[in-house]
Amino acid sequence: MIKIAWVLFVIISLGLLTPTVNADESSCQINMATLTETYFNFVEATPTNITVQFKTQGFRYVYSIDGSEPKVNQYGEFLSVPVGSTLTLIERDFRITFSALPDPIKNKGFRVSEIQDNRFRRKGIATNSAFMVITPARNQNQKTGDRAELRFVEPTVEAVHQVLQEQEVDK
């Protein structure tokens, strides 16, 4: 029994299996408010990357881009992540990952996954995820290609296609 629990722990830790959320736990979708209230001062996008600024106080994270050597963030640090890359932030009780969307929409944004390990509080493991889709800015005052908007949708290819179709209609 202990061996099975250990194997499941390793599989979940490596992100090979996403545990299901208990019915009584909140499983709300990740959105911009989640990111800015919990992790960053702000999140901005261009058509080719996202830029985040870490908070100036509170938690610090161990982070890695595309499996590079892990680093501890500095307060107020800016970090730019190209579309198609993977950014992983780890703190003692949780992990948030920005990873590439599946083909054929790989260059349209990120899958954002958050895993909170509340087992020490006897509440289990909670997961949240969403697709963060990068779309051209709708503000006419911005230069084309300069800035983009981030839209958060349910983590399905169909939801991303709907956003992209809306984008085509807006043109």
DOTOR-539443 format. One record per atom (N, C-alpha, C): atom name; residue in three letters; x, y, z negated; residue number from 1. Coordinates in nm, 2 decimals, m for minus. Example, Ala and Ser with C-alpha at 12.3 -4.5 7.8 and 13.67 -1.06 7.14 Angstrom:
> N_ALA_1.32_m0.57_m0.78_1;
> CA_ALA_1.23_m0.45_m0.78_1;
> C_ALA_1.32_m0.33_m0.78_1;
> N_SER_1.28_m0.22_m0.71_2;
> CA_SER_1.37_m0.11_m0.71_2;
> C_SER_1.29_0.00_m0.79_2;
REM end
This chain:
> N_MET_0.08_m0.12_0.00_1;
> CA_MET_0.00_0.00_0.00_1;
> C_MET_0.09_0.13_0.00_1;
> N_ILE_0.19_0.13_m0.08_2;
> CA_ILE_0.28_0.24_m0.09_2;
> C_ILE_0.35_0.26_0.05_2;
> N_LYS_0.39_0.15_0.11_3;
> CA_LYS_0.46_0.16_0.25_3;
> C_LYS_0.36_0.23_0.35_3;
> N_ILE_0.23_0.19_0.35_4;
> CA_ILE_0.14_0.25_0.44_4;
> C_ILE_0.12_0.40_0.42_4;
> N_ALA_0.11_0.43_0.29_5;
> CA_ALA_0.10_0.58_0.26_5;
> C_ALA_0.22_0.65_0.30_5;
> N_TRP_0.34_0.60_0.28_6;
> CA_TRP_0.46_0.66_0.32_6;
> C_TRP_0.47_0.68_0.47_6;
> N_VAL_0.43_0.58_0.55_7;
> CA_VAL_0.43_0.58_0.69_7;
> C_VAL_0.33_0.69_0.74_7;
> N_LEU_0.21_0.70_0.68_8;
> CA_LEU_0.12_0.80_0.72_8;
> C_LEU_0.17_0.94_0.69_8;
> N_PHE_0.24_0.95_0.57_9;
> CA_PHE_0.29_1.08_0.54_9;
> C_PHE_0.39_1.13_0.64_9;
> N_VAL_0.48_1.04_0.68_10;
> CA_VAL_0.59_1.07_0.78_10;
> C_VAL_0.52_1.11_0.91_10;
> N_ILE_0.42_1.03_0.96_11;
> CA_ILE_0.36_1.05_1.08_11;
> C_ILE_0.29_1.19_1.08_11;
> N_ILE_0.22_1.22_0.97_12;
> CA_ILE_0.15_1.35_0.96_12;
> C_ILE_0.25_1.46_0.95_12;
> N_SER_0.36_1.45_0.88_13;
> CA_SER_0.46_1.55_0.87_13;
> C_SER_0.53_1.58_1.00_13;
> N_LEU_0.54_1.48_1.08_14;
> CA_LEU_0.60_1.50_1.22_14;
> C_LEU_0.50_1.56_1.32_14;
> N_GLY_0.37_1.57_1.28_15;
> CA_GLY_0.27_1.63_1.36_15;
> C_GLY_0.22_1.53_1.47_15;
> N_LEU_0.25_1.40_1.45_16;
> CA_LEU_0.21_1.30_1.54_16;
> C_LEU_0.06_1.26_1.52_16;
> N_LEU_0.01_1.29_1.41_17;
> CA_LEU_m0.13_1.26_1.38_17;
> C_LEU_m0.19_1.38_1.30_17;
> N_THR_m0.30_1.43_1.34_18;
> CA_THR_m0.37_1.54_1.27_18;
> C_THR_m0.47_1.48_1.18_18;
> N_PRO_m0.46_1.49_1.05_19;
> CA_PRO_m0.56_1.44_0.96_19;
> C_PRO_m0.69_1.51_0.97_19;
> N_THR_m0.80_1.44_0.94_20;
> CA_THR_m0.93_1.50_0.95_20;
> C_THR_m0.96_1.57_0.82_20;
> N_VAL_m1.04_1.67_0.83_21;
> CA_VAL_m1.08_1.76_0.72_21;
> C_VAL_m1.20_1.69_0.64_21;
> N_ASN_m1.19_1.69_0.51_22;
> CA_ASN_m1.31_1.64_0.44_22;
> C_ASN_m1.43_1.73_0.47_22;
> N_ALA_m1.55_1.67_0.46_23;
> CA_ALA_m1.67_1.74_0.50_23;
> C_ALA_m1.69_1.86_0.41_23;
> N_ASP_m1.65_1.85_0.28_24;
> CA_ASP_m1.68_1.96_0.19_24;
> C_ASP_m1.57_2.08_0.20_24;
> N_GLU_m1.47_2.06_0.28_25;
> CA_GLU_m1.36_2.16_0.29_25;
> C_GLU_m1.39_2.25_0.41_25;
> N_SER_m1.35_2.37_0.39_26;
> CA_SER_m1.37_2.47_0.50_26;
> C_SER_m1.28_2.43_0.62_26;
> N_SER_m1.33_2.44_0.74_27;
> CA_SER_m1.26_2.41_0.86_27;
> C_SER_m1.27_2.52_0.96_27;
> N_CYS_m1.28_2.64_0.91_28;
> CA_CYS_m1.30_2.75_1.00_28;
> C_CYS_m1.19_2.77_1.10_28;
> N_GLN_m1.22_2.82_1.22_29;
> CA_GLN_m1.13_2.84_1.33_29;
> C_GLN_m1.02_2.95_1.29_29;
> N_ILE_m0.90_2.93_1.33_30;
> CA_ILE_m0.80_3.03_1.32_30;
> C_ILE_m0.83_3.15_1.41_30;
> N_ASN_m0.81_3.27_1.36_31;
> CA_ASN_m0.83_3.39_1.44_31;
> C_ASN_m0.73_3.50_1.41_31;
> N_MET_m0.74_3.61_1.47_32;
> CA_MET_m0.64_3.72_1.45_32;
> C_MET_m0.64_3.76_1.30_32;
> N_ALA_m0.76_3.76_1.24_33;
> CA_ALA_m0.76_3.80_1.09_33;
> C_ALA_m0.69_3.70_1.01_33;
> N_THR_m0.70_3.57_1.04_34;
> CA_THR_m0.62_3.47_0.97_34;
> C_THR_m0.47_3.49_0.98_34;
> N_LEU_m0.43_3.52_1.10_35;
> CA_LEU_m0.28_3.54_1.12_35;
> C_LEU_m0.23_3.67_1.05_35;
> N_THR_m0.31_3.78_1.06_36;
> CA_THR_m0.26_3.90_1.00_36;
> C_THR_m0.28_3.91_0.85_36;
> N_GLU_m0.38_3.85_0.80_37;
> CA_GLU_m0.40_3.85_0.65_37;
> C_GLU_m0.31_3.75_0.58_37;
> N_THR_m0.27_3.64_0.65_38;
> CA_THR_m0.19_3.54_0.58_38;
> C_THR_m0.04_3.54_0.61_38;
> N_TYR_m0.01_3.56_0.74_39;
> CA_TYR_0.13_3.53_0.78_39;
> C_TYR_0.21_3.66_0.83_39;
> N_PHE_0.14_3.74_0.91_40;
> CA_PHE_0.21_3.85_0.98_40;
> C_PHE_0.15_3.99_0.95_40;
> N_ASN_0.24_4.09_0.97_41;
> CA_ASN_0.18_4.23_0.97_41;
> C_ASN_0.10_4.25_1.10_41;
> N_PHE_0.15_4.20_1.21_42;
> CA_PHE_0.08_4.21_1.34_42;
> C_PHE_0.12_4.10_1.43_42;
> N_VAL_0.04_4.08_1.53_43;
> CA_VAL_0.07_3.98_1.64_43;
> C_VAL_0.03_4.06_1.77_43;
> N_GLU_0.12_4.07_1.87_44;
> CA_GLU_0.09_4.14_1.99_44;
> C_GLU_0.13_4.04_2.11_44;
> N_ALA_0.08_4.07_2.22_45;
> CA_ALA_0.11_3.98_2.34_45;
> C_ALA_0.15_4.06_2.46_45;
> N_THR_0.23_4.01_2.54_46;
> CA_THR_0.25_4.05_2.68_46;
> C_THR_0.21_3.93_2.76_46;
> N_PRO_0.20_3.93_2.89_47;
> CA_PRO_0.16_3.82_2.97_47;
> C_PRO_0.26_3.70_2.96_47;
> N_THR_0.38_3.72_2.91_48;
> CA_THR_0.48_3.61_2.90_48;
> C_THR_0.52_3.57_2.76_48;
> N_ASN_0.48_3.65_2.66_49;
> CA_ASN_0.52_3.61_2.52_49;
> C_ASN_0.43_3.67_2.42_49;
> N_ILE_0.45_3.63_2.29_50;
> CA_ILE_0.39_3.69_2.18_50;
> C_ILE_0.50_3.75_2.09_50;
> N_THR_0.47_3.86_2.03_51;
> CA_THR_0.57_3.92_1.93_51;
> C_THR_0.49_3.92_1.80_51;
> N_VAL_0.56_3.88_1.69_52;
> CA_VAL_0.50_3.88_1.56_52;
> C_VAL_0.60_3.96_1.47_52;
> N_GLN_0.54_4.02_1.37_53;
> CA_GLN_0.62_4.09_1.26_53;
> C_GLN_0.58_4.02_1.13_53;
> N_PHE_0.68_3.97_1.06_54;
> CA_PHE_0.66_3.90_0.93_54;
> C_PHE_0.62_4.01_0.83_54;
> N_LYS_0.54_3.97_0.73_55;
> CA_LYS_0.50_4.06_0.63_55;
> C_LYS_0.63_4.12_0.55_55;
> N_THR_0.61_4.23_0.49_56;
> CA_THR_0.72_4.30_0.42_56;
> C_THR_0.73_4.26_0.27_56;
> N_GLN_0.64_4.17_0.23_57;
> CA_GLN_0.65_4.11_0.09_57;
> C_GLN_0.57_3.98_0.09_57;
> N_GLY_0.58_3.91_m0.02_58;
> CA_GLY_0.51_3.78_m0.03_58;
> C_GLY_0.60_3.66_0.02_58;
> N_PHE_0.53_3.56_0.07_59;
> CA_PHE_0.60_3.44_0.12_59;
> C_PHE_0.70_3.47_0.22_59;
> N_ARG_0.81_3.39_0.22_60;
> CA_ARG_0.90_3.38_0.33_60;
> C_ARG_0.89_3.24_0.38_60;
> N_TYR_0.92_3.23_0.51_61;
> CA_TYR_0.90_3.10_0.58_61;
> C_TYR_1.03_3.05_0.64_61;
> N_VAL_1.04_2.92_0.65_62;
> CA_VAL_1.15_2.86_0.73_62;
> C_VAL_1.08_2.84_0.87_62;
> N_TYR_1.15_2.90_0.97_63;
> CA_TYR_1.09_2.89_1.10_63;
> C_TYR_1.19_2.84_1.20_63;
> N_SER_1.14_2.78_1.31_64;
> CA_SER_1.22_2.73_1.42_64;
> C_SER_1.15_2.75_1.55_64;
> N_ILE_1.22_2.79_1.66_65;
> CA_ILE_1.16_2.80_1.79_65;
> C_ILE_1.22_2.69_1.88_65;
> N_ASP_1.14_2.61_1.93_66;
> CA_ASP_1.18_2.50_2.02_66;
> C_ASP_1.28_2.40_1.95_66;
> N_GLY_1.27_2.38_1.83_67;
> CA_GLY_1.36_2.29_1.76_67;
> C_GLY_1.50_2.34_1.73_67;
> N_SER_1.51_2.47_1.74_68;
> CA_SER_1.64_2.53_1.71_68;
> C_SER_1.67_2.52_1.56_68;
> N_GLU_1.79_2.56_1.52_69;
> CA_GLU_1.83_2.55_1.38_69;
> C_GLU_1.73_2.63_1.30_69;
> N_PRO_1.68_2.57_1.20_70;
> CA_PRO_1.58_2.65_1.11_70;
> C_PRO_1.64_2.77_1.04_70;
> N_LYS_1.56_2.87_1.03_71;
> CA_LYS_1.61_3.00_0.97_71;
> C_LYS_1.50_3.04_0.87_71;
> N_VAL_1.54_3.12_0.77_72;
> CA_VAL_1.44_3.18_0.68_72;
> C_VAL_1.42_3.32_0.73_72;
> N_ASN_1.29_3.36_0.74_73;
> CA_ASN_1.26_3.49_0.79_73;
> C_ASN_1.30_3.60_0.70_73;
> N_GLN_1.33_3.72_0.75_74;
> CA_GLN_1.35_3.84_0.67_74;
> C_GLN_1.22_3.91_0.66_74;
> N_TYR_1.20_3.98_0.55_75;
> CA_TYR_1.08_4.07_0.54_75;
> C_TYR_1.08_4.17_0.65_75;
> N_GLY_0.97_4.19_0.72_76;
> CA_GLY_0.95_4.28_0.83_76;
> C_GLY_1.02_4.24_0.96_76;
> N_GLU_1.07_4.12_0.96_77;
> CA_GLU_1.14_4.08_1.08_77;
> C_GLU_1.05_4.06_1.20_77;
> N_PHE_1.09_4.10_1.32_78;
> CA_PHE_1.02_4.08_1.45_78;
> C_PHE_1.07_3.96_1.51_78;
> N_LEU_0.98_3.88_1.57_79;
> CA_LEU_1.01_3.76_1.64_79;
> C_LEU_0.93_3.75_1.77_79;
> N_SER_1.00_3.73_1.88_80;
> CA_SER_0.94_3.71_2.01_80;
> C_SER_0.94_3.57_2.05_80;
> N_VAL_0.83_3.51_2.10_81;
> CA_VAL_0.82_3.37_2.13_81;
> C_VAL_0.76_3.36_2.27_81;
> N_PRO_0.84_3.31_2.37_82;
> CA_PRO_0.79_3.29_2.51_82;
> C_PRO_0.68_3.19_2.52_82;
> N_VAL_0.58_3.22_2.61_83;
> CA_VAL_0.48_3.13_2.63_83;
> C_VAL_0.54_2.99_2.68_83;
> N_GLY_0.49_2.88_2.63_84;
> CA_GLY_0.54_2.75_2.66_84;
> C_GLY_0.64_2.70_2.56_84;
> N_SER_0.68_2.79_2.47_85;
> CA_SER_0.77_2.75_2.36_85;
> C_SER_0.69_2.70_2.24_85;
> N_THR_0.76_2.65_2.14_86;
> CA_THR_0.69_2.61_2.01_86;
> C_THR_0.76_2.68_1.90_86;
> N_LEU_0.68_2.75_1.82_87;
> CA_LEU_0.72_2.82_1.69_87;
> C_LEU_0.66_2.74_1.58_87;
> N_THR_0.74_2.70_1.48_88;
> CA_THR_0.69_2.63_1.36_88;
> C_THR_0.73_2.71_1.24_88;
> N_LEU_0.64_2.75_1.15_89;
> CA_LEU_0.66_2.81_1.03_89;
> C_LEU_0.63_2.72_0.91_89;
> N_ILE_0.71_2.70_0.82_90;
> CA_ILE_0.69_2.61_0.71_90;
> C_ILE_0.71_2.68_0.58_90;
> N_GLU_0.61_2.66_0.49_91;
> CA_GLU_0.62_2.71_0.35_91;
> C_GLU_0.59_2.58_0.27_91;
> N_ARG_0.61_2.59_0.14_92;
> CA_ARG_0.60_2.47_0.06_92;
> C_ARG_0.47_2.38_0.08_92;
> N_ASP_0.36_2.45_0.09_93;
> CA_ASP_0.23_2.38_0.09_93;
> C_ASP_0.16_2.38_0.23_93;
> N_PHE_0.22_2.45_0.32_94;
> CA_PHE_0.16_2.45_0.45_94;
> C_PHE_0.25_2.47_0.57_94;
> N_ARG_0.20_2.44_0.69_95;
> CA_ARG_0.28_2.46_0.81_95;
> C_ARG_0.18_2.51_0.92_95;
> N_ILE_0.23_2.61_0.99_96;
> CA_ILE_0.16_2.66_1.10_96;
> C_ILE_0.25_2.65_1.23_96;
> N_THR_0.19_2.60_1.34_97;
> CA_THR_0.26_2.58_1.46_97;
> C_THR_0.20_2.65_1.58_97;
> N_PHE_0.27_2.72_1.65_98;
> CA_PHE_0.23_2.78_1.78_98;
> C_PHE_0.30_2.69_1.89_98;
> N_SER_0.22_2.61_1.96_99;
> CA_SER_0.28_2.52_2.06_99;
> C_SER_0.21_2.55_2.20_99;
> N_ALA_0.28_2.49_2.30_100;
> CA_ALA_0.23_2.52_2.44_100;
> C_ALA_0.09_2.45_2.46_100;
> N_LEU_0.01_2.52_2.54_101;
> CA_LEU_m0.12_2.46_2.57_101;
> C_LEU_m0.10_2.34_2.67_101;
> N_PRO_m0.19_2.26_2.68_102;
> CA_PRO_m0.18_2.14_2.78_102;
> C_PRO_m0.18_2.19_2.92_102;
> N_ASP_m0.11_2.11_3.01_103;
> CA_ASP_m0.12_2.14_3.15_103;
> C_ASP_m0.27_2.13_3.19_103;
> N_PRO_m0.31_2.20_3.29_104;
> CA_PRO_m0.25_2.30_3.38_104;
> C_PRO_m0.26_2.44_3.32_104;
> N_ILE_m0.29_2.46_3.19_105;
> CA_ILE_m0.30_2.60_3.14_105;
> C_ILE_m0.19_2.63_3.05_105;
> N_LYS_m0.08_2.56_3.06_106;
> CA_LYS_0.04_2.58_2.97_106;
> C_LYS_0.09_2.72_2.96_106;
> N_ASN_0.08_2.80_3.07_107;
> CA_ASN_0.13_2.93_3.07_107;
> C_ASN_0.03_3.04_3.03_107;
> N_LYS_m0.08_3.00_2.97_108;
> CA_LYS_m0.19_3.09_2.94_108;
> C_LYS_m0.20_3.12_2.79_108;
> N_GLY_m0.11_3.07_2.70_109;
> CA_GLY_m0.12_3.10_2.56_109;
> C_GLY_m0.06_2.99_2.48_109;
> N_PHE_m0.11_2.97_2.36_110;
> CA_PHE_m0.06_2.88_2.26_110;
> C_PHE_m0.17_2.80_2.19_110;
> N_ARG_m0.14_2.68_2.14_111;
> CA_ARG_m0.23_2.61_2.05_111;
> C_ARG_m0.18_2.65_1.91_111;
> N_VAL_m0.26_2.70_1.83_112;
> CA_VAL_m0.22_2.74_1.69_112;
> C_VAL_m0.28_2.63_1.59_112;
> N_SER_m0.20_2.56_1.52_113;
> CA_SER_m0.24_2.46_1.43_113;
> C_SER_m0.19_2.50_1.29_113;
> N_GLU_m0.28_2.49_1.19_114;
> CA_GLU_m0.24_2.51_1.05_114;
> C_GLU_m0.28_2.39_0.97_114;
> N_ILE_m0.18_2.34_0.89_115;
> CA_ILE_m0.20_2.23_0.80_115;
> C_ILE_m0.17_2.27_0.66_115;
> N_GLN_m0.27_2.26_0.57_116;
> CA_GLN_m0.25_2.30_0.43_116;
> C_GLN_m0.26_2.17_0.35_116;
> N_ASP_m0.15_2.14_0.28_117;
> CA_ASP_m0.14_2.03_0.19_117;
> C_ASP_m0.19_2.06_0.05_117;
> N_ASN_m0.31_2.03_0.02_118;
> CA_ASN_m0.37_2.06_m0.11_118;
> C_ASN_m0.38_1.94_m0.20_118;
> N_ARG_m0.30_1.84_m0.17_119;
> CA_ARG_m0.31_1.71_m0.25_119;
> C_ARG_m0.28_1.73_m0.40_119;
> N_PHE_m0.18_1.82_m0.42_120;
> CA_PHE_m0.15_1.84_m0.56_120;
> C_PHE_m0.26_1.90_m0.64_120;
> N_ARG_m0.36_1.97_m0.57_121;
> CA_ARG_m0.48_2.02_m0.64_121;
> C_ARG_m0.59_1.92_m0.63_121;
> N_ARG_m0.56_1.80_m0.58_122;
> CA_ARG_m0.66_1.70_m0.55_122;
> C_ARG_m0.77_1.74_m0.45_122;
> N_LYS_m0.73_1.82_m0.35_123;
> CA_LYS_m0.82_1.86_m0.25_123;
> C_LYS_m0.79_1.81_m0.11_123;
> N_GLY_m0.69_1.73_m0.10_124;
> CA_GLY_m0.65_1.67_0.03_124;
> C_GLY_m0.58_1.76_0.12_124;
> N_ILE_m0.58_1.72_0.25_125;
> CA_ILE_m0.51_1.80_0.35_125;
> C_ILE_m0.62_1.86_0.44_125;
> N_ALA_m0.60_1.99_0.46_126;
> CA_ALA_m0.70_2.07_0.55_126;
> C_ALA_m0.63_2.11_0.67_126;
> N_THR_m0.69_2.10_0.79_127;
> CA_THR_m0.64_2.14_0.91_127;
> C_THR_m0.73_2.24_0.98_127;
> N_ASN_m0.67_2.33_1.05_128;
> CA_ASN_m0.74_2.43_1.13_128;
> C_ASN_m0.67_2.44_1.26_128;
> N_SER_m0.74_2.46_1.37_129;
> CA_SER_m0.66_2.49_1.50_129;
> C_SER_m0.75_2.57_1.59_129;
> N_ALA_m0.68_2.63_1.68_130;
> CA_ALA_m0.75_2.71_1.79_130;
> C_ALA_m0.65_2.73_1.90_130;
> N_PHE_m0.71_2.76_2.02_131;
> CA_PHE_m0.62_2.80_2.13_131;
> C_PHE_m0.62_2.95_2.13_131;
> N_MET_m0.50_3.01_2.14_132;
> CA_MET_m0.48_3.15_2.15_132;
> C_MET_m0.45_3.18_2.29_132;
> N_VAL_m0.54_3.24_2.37_133;
> CA_VAL_m0.53_3.26_2.51_133;
> C_VAL_m0.49_3.41_2.54_133;
> N_ILE_m0.39_3.42_2.62_134;
> CA_ILE_m0.34_3.55_2.66_134;
> C_ILE_m0.41_3.60_2.78_134;
> N_THR_m0.48_3.71_2.78_135;
> CA_THR_m0.54_3.77_2.89_135;
> C_THR_m0.49_3.91_2.92_135;
> N_PRO_m0.50_3.96_3.04_136;
> CA_PRO_m0.46_4.10_3.07_136;
> C_PRO_m0.54_4.20_2.99_136;
> N_ALA_m0.47_4.30_2.94_137;
> CA_ALA_m0.54_4.41_2.86_137;
> C_ALA_m0.65_4.47_2.94_137;
> N_ARG_m0.76_4.50_2.88_138;
> CA_ARG_m0.88_4.56_2.94_138;
> C_ARG_m0.87_4.71_2.93_138;
> N_ASN_m0.78_4.76_2.85_139;
> CA_ASN_m0.76_4.91_2.83_139;
> C_ASN_m0.70_4.97_2.96_139;
> N_GLN_m0.77_5.05_3.02_140;
> CA_GLN_m0.73_5.11_3.15_140;
> C_GLN_m0.60_5.20_3.13_140;
> N_ASN_m0.58_5.25_3.01_141;
> CA_ASN_m0.46_5.34_2.98_141;
> C_ASN_m0.33_5.26_2.98_141;
> N_GLN_m0.34_5.13_2.96_142;
> CA_GLN_m0.21_5.05_2.96_142;
> C_GLN_m0.17_5.02_3.10_142;
> N_LYS_m0.04_5.01_3.11_143;
> CA_LYS_0.02_4.97_3.24_143;
> C_LYS_0.00_4.83_3.26_143;
> N_THR_m0.03_4.79_3.39_144;
> CA_THR_m0.05_4.65_3.42_144;
> C_THR_0.08_4.57_3.39_144;
> N_GLY_0.06_4.46_3.32_145;
> CA_GLY_0.17_4.37_3.28_145;
> C_GLY_0.24_4.42_3.16_145;
> N_ASP_0.20_4.53_3.10_146;
> CA_ASP_0.27_4.58_2.98_146;
> C_ASP_0.22_4.51_2.86_146;
> N_ARG_0.09_4.51_2.83_147;
> CA_ARG_0.04_4.45_2.72_147;
> C_ARG_m0.07_4.35_2.76_147;
> N_ALA_m0.11_4.27_2.67_148;
> CA_ALA_m0.22_4.17_2.70_148;
> C_ALA_m0.30_4.16_2.57_148;
> N_GLU_m0.42_4.10_2.59_149;
> CA_GLU_m0.50_4.07_2.47_149;
> C_GLU_m0.49_3.92_2.43_149;
> N_LEU_m0.52_3.90_2.31_150;
> CA_LEU_m0.52_3.76_2.26_150;
> C_LEU_m0.67_3.73_2.22_150;
> N_ARG_m0.71_3.62_2.28_151;
> CA_ARG_m0.85_3.57_2.24_151;
> C_ARG_m0.83_3.43_2.18_151;
> N_PHE_m0.91_3.41_2.08_152;
> CA_PHE_m0.90_3.28_2.01_152;
> C_PHE_m1.03_3.20_2.04_152;
> N_VAL_m1.01_3.08_2.09_153;
> CA_VAL_m1.12_2.99_2.12_153;
> C_VAL_m1.10_2.85_2.06_153;
> N_GLU_m1.21_2.77_2.06_154;
> CA_GLU_m1.20_2.64_2.02_154;
> C_GLU_m1.10_2.56_2.10_154;
> N_PRO_m1.03_2.47_2.03_155;
> CA_PRO_m0.91_2.40_2.10_155;
> C_PRO_m0.96_2.30_2.20_155;
> N_THR_m1.02_2.35_2.31_156;
> CA_THR_m1.05_2.26_2.43_156;
> C_THR_m1.01_2.33_2.56_156;
> N_VAL_m0.98_2.25_2.65_157;
> CA_VAL_m0.94_2.31_2.79_157;
> C_VAL_m1.06_2.38_2.85_157;
> N_GLU_m1.18_2.33_2.82_158;
> CA_GLU_m1.30_2.39_2.88_158;
> C_GLU_m1.32_2.53_2.82_158;
> N_ALA_m1.29_2.55_2.70_159;
> CA_ALA_m1.31_2.69_2.64_159;
> C_ALA_m1.21_2.78_2.70_159;
> N_VAL_m1.08_2.74_2.73_160;
> CA_VAL_m0.98_2.82_2.79_160;
> C_VAL_m1.03_2.86_2.93_160;
> N_HIS_m1.08_2.76_3.01_161;
> CA_HIS_m1.12_2.78_3.14_161;
> C_HIS_m1.23_2.89_3.14_161;
> N_GLN_m1.32_2.88_3.05_162;
> CA_GLN_m1.43_2.98_3.04_162;
> C_GLN_m1.37_3.12_3.02_162;
> N_VAL_m1.27_3.14_2.93_163;
> CA_VAL_m1.21_3.27_2.91_163;
> C_VAL_m1.15_3.31_3.04_163;
> N_LEU_m1.08_3.22_3.11_164;
> CA_LEU_m1.01_3.26_3.24_164;
> C_LEU_m1.11_3.30_3.35_164;
> N_GLN_m1.22_3.23_3.35_165;
> CA_GLN_m1.33_3.26_3.45_165;
> C_GLN_m1.39_3.40_3.42_165;
> N_GLU_m1.41_3.43_3.29_166;
> CA_GLU_m1.45_3.57_3.25_166;
> C_GLU_m1.35_3.67_3.29_166;
> N_GLN_m1.23_3.64_3.28_167;
> CA_GLN_m1.12_3.73_3.32_167;
> C_GLN_m1.13_3.76_3.47_167;
> N_GLU_m1.16_3.66_3.55_168;
> CA_GLU_m1.17_3.68_3.70_168;
> C_GLU_m1.29_3.76_3.73_168;
> N_VAL_m1.40_3.75_3.66_169;
> CA_VAL_m1.52_3.83_3.68_169;
> C_VAL_m1.49_3.98_3.65_169;
> N_ASP_m1.41_4.00_3.54_170;
> CA_ASP_m1.38_4.14_3.50_170;
> C_ASP_m1.29_4.21_3.60_170;
> N_LYS_m1.22_4.14_3.69_171;
> CA_LYS_m1.13_4.21_3.78_171;
> C_LYS_m1.20_4.29_3.88_171;
REM end
